[in-house]
């Protein structure tokens, strides 16, 4: 149990542990392991340990996503109120420009390779720590950082080129 606790603490990171106690996350993982273990088969202890680590990683990802969504939802109410005031003052040209910028961003995201887009969304939208993204995708943490940088650079280039052409 101490190894599981250490694994969860390392993978969860401080941003999640501020919101949920370590013991709650570990208990949640342990409960899921107990409920699902009878449906699994393991060649040896090492295979069982890898499965438990995967269950823990998935649980942590789930919690990061839930907290990110909750954070966005709480801030969204304030943002919507602010946007309503700003939108009420905006000219039709400003509305059109904002809509075009959102379409351009969506199109630029669609042009990214699946690997780059997936890492970018996990890191920047769901605020999942690089180590956890690496574990989930089966890649090195340095690859997560590289893909995030590449995705941001490509988005900046695509959006900059479109914005420059519009001027």
MIGU-404830 format. One record per residue: residue number from 0; residue in one letter; y, x, z of N, C-alpha, C in turn. Coordinates in nm, 4 decimals, decimal comma, padded with zeros to 6 digits. Layout:
residues N
num  residu  n.py  n.px  n.pz  ca.py  ca.px  ca.pz  c.py  c.px  c.pz
NUM  a  Y  X  Z  Y  X  Z  Y  X  Z
...
end
This chain:
residues 167
num  residu  n.py  n.px  n.pz  ca.py  ca.px  ca.pz  c.py  c.px  c.pz
0  x  -00,1194  00,0825  00,0000  00,0000  00,0000  00,0000  00,1254  00,0866  00,0000
1  x  00,1176  00,2027  00,0639  00,2338  00,2924  00,0682  00,2684  00,3419  -00,0721
2  x  00,1660  00,3688  -00,1539  00,1921  00,4131  -00,2916  00,2569  00,3018  -00,3737
3  x  00,2096  00,1804  -00,3559  00,2694  00,0672  -00,4264  00,4149  00,0495  -00,3830
4  x  00,4387  00,0589  -00,2550  00,5747  00,0461  -00,2015  00,6668  00,1526  -00,2621
5  x  00,6189  00,2764  -00,2689  00,6979  00,3853  -00,3263  00,7224  00,3616  -00,4750
6  x  00,6210  00,3156  -00,5462  00,6344  00,2866  -00,6890  00,7385  00,1770  -00,7121
7  x  00,7306  00,0700  -00,6376  00,8251  -00,0409  -00,6521  00,9666  00,0066  -00,6188
8  x  00,9821  00,0825  -00,5121  01,1152  00,1330  -00,4734  01,1736  00,2187  -00,5851
9  x  01,0926  00,3082  -00,6421  01,1406  00,3966  -00,7489  01,1760  00,3187  -00,8759
10  x  01,0940  00,2219  -00,9101  01,1138  00,1480  -01,0344  01,2236  00,0423  -01,0245
11  x  01,2376  -00,0186  -00,9095  01,3348  -00,1274  -00,8947  01,4773  -00,0762  -00,9030
12  x  01,5032  00,0368  -00,8432  01,6379  00,0922  -00,8448  01,7302  00,0203  -00,7480
13  x  01,8429  00,0826  -00,7190  01,9342  00,0277  -00,6182  01,9958  -00,1062  -00,6562
14  x  02,0178  -00,1305  -00,7854  02,0829  -00,2567  -00,8236  01,9970  -00,3781  -00,7897
15  x  01,8659  -00,3650  -00,7978  01,7775  -00,4761  -00,7619  01,7545  -00,4801  -00,6105
16  x  01,7393  -00,3640  -00,5501  01,7089  -00,3593  -00,4063  01,8251  -00,4075  -00,3210
17  x  01,9444  -00,4101  -00,3754  02,0585  -00,4682  -00,3038  02,0415  -00,6195  -00,2964
18  x  01,9790  -00,6766  -00,3972  01,9646  -00,8219  -00,4063  01,8351  -00,8742  -00,3438
19  x  01,7295  -00,7946  -00,3497  01,6001  -00,8378  -00,2963  01,5406  -00,7274  -00,2105
20  x  01,4941  -00,7614  -00,0914  01,4333  -00,6587  -00,0056  01,3076  -00,6011  -00,0703
21  x  01,2878  -00,4718  -00,0491  01,1712  -00,4029  -00,1027  01,0419  -00,4718  -00,0602
22  x  01,0339  -00,5116  00,0667  00,9109  -00,5740  00,1170  00,8809  -00,7056  00,0450
23  x  00,9849  -00,7809  00,0072  00,9628  -00,9064  -00,0656  00,9038  -00,8799  -00,2039
24  x  00,9547  -00,7778  -00,2703  00,9042  -00,7453  -00,4041  00,7597  -00,6977  -00,3946
25  x  00,7317  -00,6099  -00,2978  00,5954  -00,5585  -00,2803  00,5000  -00,6727  -00,2485
26  x  00,5395  -00,7656  -00,1602  00,4540  -00,8799  -00,1275  00,4299  -00,9679  -00,2499
27  x  00,5312  -00,9846  -00,3313  00,5165  -01,0650  -00,4525  00,4168  -01,0003  -00,5488
28  x  00,4247  -00,8686  -00,5623  00,3299  -00,7956  -00,6476  00,1893  -00,8068  -00,5897
29  x  00,1757  -00,7858  -00,4584  00,0445  -00,7918  -00,3938  -00,0191  -00,9299  -00,4098
30  x  00,0612  -01,0338  -00,3961  00,0092  -01,1694  -00,4127  -00,0405  -01,1915  -00,5555
31  x  00,0383  -01,1469  -00,6517  -00,0028  -01,1630  -00,7921  -00,1304  -01,0842  -00,8202
32  x  -00,1414  -00,9644  -00,7658  -00,2621  -00,8839  -00,7839  -00,3828  -00,9553  -00,7232
33  x  -00,3662  -01,0088  -00,6030  -00,4777  -01,0797  -00,5384  -00,5218  -01,2020  -00,6178
34  x  -00,4253  -01,2749  -00,6720  -00,4583  -01,3959  -00,7466  -00,5211  -01,3660  -00,8822
35  x  -00,4794  -01,2561  -00,9450  -00,5253  -01,2268  -01,0806  -00,6417  -01,1289  -01,0881
36  x  -00,6704  -01,0571  -00,9810  -00,7725  -00,9516  -00,9844  -00,9104  -01,0043  -01,0201
37  x  -00,9424  -01,1244  -00,9767  -01,0763  -01,1777  -01,0054  -01,0967  -01,2060  -01,1538
38  x  -00,9870  -01,2169  -01,2287  -00,9959  -01,2443  -01,3724  -00,9952  -01,1162  -01,4558
39  x  -00,9852  -01,0034  -01,3906  -00,9790  -00,8743  -01,4590  -01,1055  -00,7949  -01,4296
40  x  -01,1333  -00,6979  -01,5169  -01,2433  -00,6051  -01,4890  -01,1904  -00,4635  -01,5093
41  x  -01,2374  -00,3724  -01,4256  -01,1853  -00,2368  -01,4256  -01,3006  -00,1379  -01,4327
42  x  -01,2843  -00,0384  -01,5179  -01,3880  00,0632  -01,5333  -01,3970  00,1522  -01,4100
43  x  -01,2835  00,1780  -01,3491  -01,2822  00,2646  -01,2314  -01,1541  00,2399  -01,1513
44  x  -01,1394  00,3150  -01,0443  -01,0229  00,2982  -00,9577  -00,8925  00,3311  -01,0316
45  x  -00,8989  00,4278  -01,1201  -00,7803  00,4670  -01,1964  -00,7328  00,3520  -01,2859
46  x  -00,8255  00,2820  -01,3472  -00,7904  00,1675  -01,4324  -00,7275  00,0558  -01,3474
47  x  -00,7838  00,0344  -01,2290  -00,7273  -00,0665  -01,1380  -00,5849  -00,0287  -01,0985
48  x  -00,5634  00,0987  -01,0642  -00,4304  00,1443  -01,0227  -00,3291  00,1269  -01,1376
49  x  -00,3689  00,1622  -01,2602  -00,2792  00,1435  -01,3752  -00,2440  -00,0036  -01,3918
50  x  -00,3404  -00,0932  -01,3720  -00,3154  -00,2366  -01,3846  -00,2176  -00,2838  -01,2768
51  x  -00,2374  -00,2383  -01,1534  -00,1465  -00,2760  -01,0445  -00,0056  -00,2266  -01,0755
52  x  00,0053  -00,1037  -01,1271  00,1375  -00,0490  -01,1608  00,2020  -00,1332  -01,2703
53  x  00,1235  -00,1775  -01,3669  00,1759  -00,2620  -01,4753  00,2217  -00,3975  -01,4210
54  x  00,1437  -00,4547  -01,3301  00,1830  -00,5811  -01,2665  00,3158  -00,5612  -01,1920
55  x  00,3277  -00,4508  -01,1192  00,4511  -00,4221  -01,0443  00,5691  -00,4044  -01,1401
56  x  00,5492  -00,3302  -01,2465  00,6563  -00,3074  -01,3443  00,7012  -00,4388  -01,4068
57  x  00,6065  -00,5224  -01,4434  00,6414  -00,6525  -01,5019  00,7158  -00,7404  -01,4020
58  x  00,6748  -00,7376  -01,2769  00,7419  -00,8160  -01,1720  00,8866  -00,7675  -01,1556
59  x  00,9060  -00,6366  -01,1566  01,0404  -00,5807  -01,1418  01,1269  -00,6180  -01,2624
60  x  01,0718  -00,6085  -01,3817  01,1460  -00,6494  -01,5026  01,1865  -00,7965  -01,4941
61  x  01,0931  -00,8794  -01,4501  01,1202  -01,0229  -01,4355  01,2361  -01,0465  -01,3379
62  x  01,2340  -00,9744  -01,2266  01,3397  -00,9908  -01,1267  01,4743  -00,9391  -01,1785
63  x  01,4724  -00,8271  -01,2509  01,5967  -00,7765  -01,3111  01,6544  -00,8801  -01,4076
64  x  01,5690  -00,9371  -01,4897  01,6152  -01,0379  -01,5865  01,6725  -01,1598  -01,5155
65  x  01,6040  -01,2046  -01,4107  01,6502  -01,3225  -01,3382  01,7861  -01,2964  -01,2731
66  x  01,8017  -01,1802  -01,2097  01,9285  -01,1497  -01,1449  02,0390  -01,1280  -01,2477
67  x  02,0052  -01,0674  -01,3610  02,1059  -01,0494  -01,4665  02,1518  -01,1845  -01,5189
68  x  02,0568  -01,2758  -01,5380  02,0923  -01,4098  -01,5858  02,1768  -01,4826  -01,4825
69  x  02,1408  -01,4695  -01,3555  02,2176  -01,5362  -01,2495  02,3579  -01,4784  -01,2411
70  x  02,3684  -01,3468  -01,2554  02,4998  -01,2824  -01,2508  02,5859  -01,3324  -01,3664
71  x  02,5257  -01,3394  -01,4849  02,6005  -01,3887  -01,6006  02,6400  -01,5344  -01,5807
72  x  02,5516  -01,6143  -01,5231  02,5811  -01,7569  -01,5040  02,6976  -01,7767  -01,4077
73  x  02,6997  -01,7009  -01,2990  02,8080  -01,7152  -01,2015  02,9409  -01,6708  -01,2612
74  x  02,9392  -01,5583  -01,3305  03,0626  -01,5088  -01,3922  03,1032  -01,5976  -01,5095
75  x  03,0059  -01,6587  -01,5712  03,0336  -01,7383  -01,6908  03,1260  -01,8559  -01,6591
76  x  03,1102  -01,9181  -01,5420  03,1981  -02,0298  -01,5064  03,3433  -01,9858  -01,5008
77  x  03,3669  -01,8701  -01,4392  03,5025  -01,8170  -01,4321  03,5502  -01,7802  -01,5720
78  x  03,4624  -01,7167  -01,6503  03,4987  -01,6780  -01,7866  03,5318  -01,8004  -01,8715
79  x  03,4522  -01,9057  -01,8570  03,4768  -02,0262  -01,9362  03,6115  -02,0882  -01,9018
80  x  03,6454  -02,0906  -01,7741  03,7751  -02,1438  -01,7332  03,8876  -02,0588  -01,7916
81  x  03,8712  -01,9282  -01,7848  03,9716  -01,8373  -01,8403  03,9810  -01,8545  -01,9917
82  x  03,8637  -01,8632  -02,0576  03,8624  -01,8807  -02,2029  03,9297  -02,0113  -02,2430
83  x  03,9119  -02,1154  -02,1633  03,9746  -02,2440  -02,1962  04,1264  -02,2301  -02,1960
84  x  04,1795  -02,1564  -02,0982  04,3240  -02,1350  -02,0932  04,3671  -02,0497  -02,2118
85  x  04,2938  -01,9412  -02,2359  04,3278  -01,8524  -02,3473  04,3129  -01,9267  -02,4796
86  x  04,2026  -02,0020  -02,4950  04,1804  -02,0760  -02,6186  04,2870  -02,1818  -02,6415
87  x  04,3349  -02,2420  -02,5343  04,4389  -02,3442  -02,5491  04,5666  -02,2829  -02,6052
88  x  04,5894  -02,1563  -02,5760  04,7087  -02,0874  -02,6229  04,6864  -02,0164  -02,7562
89  x  04,5612  -02,0035  -02,7966  04,5291  -01,9290  -02,9184  04,5664  -02,0093  -03,0427
90  x  04,6067  -01,9353  -03,1432  04,6395  -01,9977  -03,2714  04,5107  -02,0197  -03,3496
91  x  04,5138  -02,1027  -03,4498  04,3945  -02,1197  -03,5339  04,3480  -01,9872  -03,5960
92  x  04,4414  -01,9006  -03,6302  04,4037  -01,7699  -03,6845  04,3272  -01,6872  -03,5817
93  x  04,3707  -01,6932  -03,4559  04,3021  -01,6190  -03,3502  04,1619  -01,6739  -03,3256
94  x  04,1479  -01,8061  -03,3316  04,0145  -01,8668  -03,3188  03,9240  -01,8192  -03,4329
95  x  03,9751  -01,8192  -03,5518  03,8975  -01,7772  -03,6686  03,8600  -01,6297  -03,6571
96  x  03,9534  -01,5474  -03,6111  03,9263  -01,4046  -03,5966  03,8170  -01,3811  -03,4928
97  x  03,8230  -01,4535  -03,3806  03,7218  -01,4379  -03,2757  03,5835  -01,4813  -03,3264
98  x  03,5796  -01,5912  -03,3967  03,4523  -01,6380  -03,4524  03,3964  -01,5361  -03,5517
99  x  03,4817  -01,4769  -03,6308  03,4376  -01,3762  -03,7279  03,3855  -01,2512  -03,6572
100  x  03,4515  -01,2112  -03,5491  03,4057  -01,0949  -03,4725  03,2680  -01,1198  -03,4120
101  x  03,2451  -01,2407  -03,3620  03,1130  -01,2743  -03,3065  03,0056  -01,2764  -03,4147
102  x  03,0404  -01,3289  -03,5322  02,9445  -01,3274  -03,6443  02,9133  -01,1845  -03,6860
103  x  03,0154  -01,0991  -03,6883  02,9954  -00,9593  -03,7264  02,9056  -00,8879  -03,6253
104  x  02,9256  -00,9146  -03,4963  02,8417  -00,8537  -03,3940  02,6969  -00,8996  -03,4087
105  x  02,6769  -01,0284  -03,4290  02,5405  -01,0816  -03,4464  02,4735  -01,0190  -03,5692
106  x  02,5483  -01,0067  -03,6771  02,4929  -00,9470  -03,7994  02,4606  -00,7994  -03,7773
107  x  02,5475  -00,7284  -03,7064  02,5239  -00,5867  -03,6786  02,4000  -00,5693  -03,5905
108  x  02,3819  -00,6557  -03,4917  02,2622  -00,6499  -03,4077  02,1365  -00,6743  -03,4902
109  x  02,1433  -00,7674  -03,5829  02,0279  -00,7978  -03,6681  01,9911  -00,6809  -03,7585
110  x  02,0887  -00,5985  -03,7931  02,0632  -00,4844  -03,8822  01,9991  -00,3667  -03,8093
111  x  02,0026  -00,3673  -03,6773  01,9395  -00,2592  -03,6010  01,7880  -00,2673  -03,6148
112  x  01,7239  -00,1511  -03,6099  01,5777  -00,1481  -03,6048  01,5330  -00,2224  -03,4793
113  x  01,4143  -00,2813  -03,4853  01,3623  -00,3563  -03,3706  01,3585  -00,2705  -03,2446
114  x  01,3171  -00,1430  -03,2583  01,3070  -00,0547  -03,1412  01,4436  -00,0320  -03,0776
115  x  01,5452  -00,0095  -03,1605  01,6799  00,0135  -03,1080  01,7359  -00,1131  -03,0435
116  x  01,7172  -00,2260  -03,1113  01,7693  -00,3530  -03,0591  01,7040  -00,3879  -02,9264
117  x  01,5714  -00,3687  -02,9164  01,5000  -00,4028  -02,7932  01,5503  -00,3196  -02,6752
118  x  01,5647  -00,1894  -02,6963  01,6133  -00,1022  -02,5888  01,7565  -00,1385  -02,5521
119  x  01,8403  -00,1616  -02,6523  01,9802  -00,1954  -02,6257  01,9911  -00,3244  -02,5438
120  x  01,9148  -00,4254  -02,5794  01,9205  -00,5513  -02,5056  01,8706  -00,5351  -02,3626
121  x  01,7604  -00,4629  -02,3450  01,7090  -00,4424  -02,2089  01,8087  -00,3646  -02,1241
122  x  01,8667  -00,2591  -02,1816  01,9589  -00,1743  -02,1039  02,0936  -00,2414  -02,0804
123  x  02,1558  -00,2966  -02,1864  02,2941  -00,3412  -02,1767  02,3108  -00,4898  -02,1468
124  x  02,2149  -00,5715  -02,1857  02,2260  -00,7150  -02,1589  02,1570  -00,7490  -02,0275
125  x  02,0330  -00,6992  -02,0110  01,9572  -00,7317  -01,8899  01,9767  -00,6299  -01,7778
126  x  02,0460  -00,5186  -01,8060  02,0783  -00,4164  -01,7058  01,9525  -00,3620  -01,6386
127  x  01,8479  -00,3387  -01,7185  01,7226  -00,2834  -01,6674  01,7363  -00,1306  -01,6640
128  x  01,6991  -00,0667  -01,5530  01,7102  00,0789  -01,5430  01,6278  00,1503  -01,6510
129  x  01,6742  00,2666  -01,6968  01,6037  00,3397  -01,8034  01,4571  00,3683  -01,7711
130  x  01,4274  00,4034  -01,6467  01,2888  00,4341  -01,6103  01,1988  00,3121  -01,6281
131  x  01,2499  00,1968  -01,5965  01,1719  00,0743  -01,6088  01,1545  00,0351  -01,7556
132  x  01,2583  00,0527  -01,8355  01,2469  00,0260  -01,9793  01,1421  00,1192  -02,0398
133  x  01,1474  00,2459  -02,0001  01,0504  00,3434  -02,0504  00,9081  00,3023  -02,0144
134  x  00,8880  00,2617  -01,8901  00,7541  00,2203  -01,8466  00,7070  00,0974  -01,9226
135  x  00,7962  00,0018  -01,9414  00,7599  -00,1227  -02,0098  00,7244  -00,0980  -02,1565
136  x  00,7988  -00,0092  -02,2222  00,7782  00,0143  -02,3647  00,6817  00,1287  -02,3938
137  x  00,6426  00,2010  -02,2888  00,5490  00,3119  -02,3080  00,6123  00,4308  -02,3787
138  x  00,7385  00,4567  -02,3493  00,8095  00,5687  -02,4103  00,8732  00,6528  -02,2997
139  x  00,9217  00,7710  -02,3371  00,9869  00,8583  -02,2400  01,1245  00,8041  -02,2043
140  x  01,1683  00,8341  -02,0834  01,3005  00,7909  -02,0394  01,4096  00,8505  -02,1281
141  x  01,3890  00,9734  -02,1740  01,4861  01,0359  -02,2644  01,4943  00,9593  -02,3967
142  x  01,3829  00,9013  -02,4398  01,3820  00,8206  -02,5618  01,4624  00,6927  -02,5413
143  x  01,4536  00,6356  -02,4228  01,5334  00,5163  -02,3908  01,6814  00,5498  -02,4027
144  x  01,7215  00,6622  -02,3433  01,8624  00,7017  -02,3493  01,9049  00,7304  -02,4936
145  x  01,8189  00,7971  -02,5700  01,8490  00,8294  -02,7092  01,8629  00,7010  -02,7920
146  x  01,7680  00,6084  -02,7755  01,7739  00,4835  -02,8534  01,8973  00,4006  -02,8164
147  x  01,9327  00,3993  -02,6884  02,0531  00,3265  -02,6468  02,1756  00,3864  -02,7141
148  x  02,1865  00,5178  -02,7117  02,3009  00,5851  -02,7748  02,3027  00,5605  -02,9256
149  x  02,1858  00,5677  -02,9896  02,1775  00,5437  -03,1338  02,2191  00,4009  -03,1687
150  x  02,1707  00,3064  -03,0908  02,2039  00,1655  -03,1167  02,3539  00,1425  -03,1024
151  x  02,4131  00,1960  -02,9964  02,5571  00,1790  -02,9758  02,6371  00,2462  -03,0876
152  x  02,5933  00,3647  -03,1289  02,6626  00,4356  -03,2373  02,6543  00,3564  -03,3679
153  x  02,5367  00,3019  -03,3978  02,5219  00,2232  -03,5210  02,6061  00,0964  -03,5157
154  x  02,6063  00,0293  -03,3993  02,6900  -00,0897  -03,3859  02,8371  -00,0544  -03,4050
155  x  02,8811  00,0519  -03,3421  03,0211  00,0943  -03,3540  03,0553  00,1268  -03,4985
156  x  02,9640  00,1954  -03,5651  02,9869  00,2315  -03,7048  02,9947  00,1071  -03,7939
157  x  02,8994  00,0165  -03,7759  02,8972  -00,1060  -03,8569  03,0194  -00,1930  -03,8300
158  x  03,0512  -00,2104  -03,7034  03,1641  -00,2950  -03,6683  03,2970  -00,2285  -03,7045
159  x  03,3040  -00,0969  -03,6892  03,4243  -00,0228  -03,7259  03,4486  -00,0285  -03,8760
160  x  03,3411  -00,0171  -03,9542  03,3541  -00,0215  -04,0993  03,3999  -00,1594  -04,1437
161  x  03,3457  -00,2646  -04,0844  03,3849  -00,4010  -04,1194  03,5279  -00,4283  -04,0757
162  x  03,5620  -00,3792  -03,9524  03,6968  -00,4018  -03,8999  03,7997  -00,3261  -03,9834
163  x  03,7641  -00,2027  -04,0224  03,8546  -00,1224  -04,1055  03,8740  -00,1835  -04,2434
164  x  03,7671  -00,2419  -04,2989  03,7755  -00,3038  -04,4312  03,8599  -00,4304  -04,4266
165  x  03,8630  -00,4960  -04,3096  03,9381  -00,6215  -04,2979  04,0884  -00,5965  -04,2904
166  x  04,1277  -00,4755  -04,2555  04,2712  -00,4442  -04,2402  04,3366  -00,4234  -04,3698
end
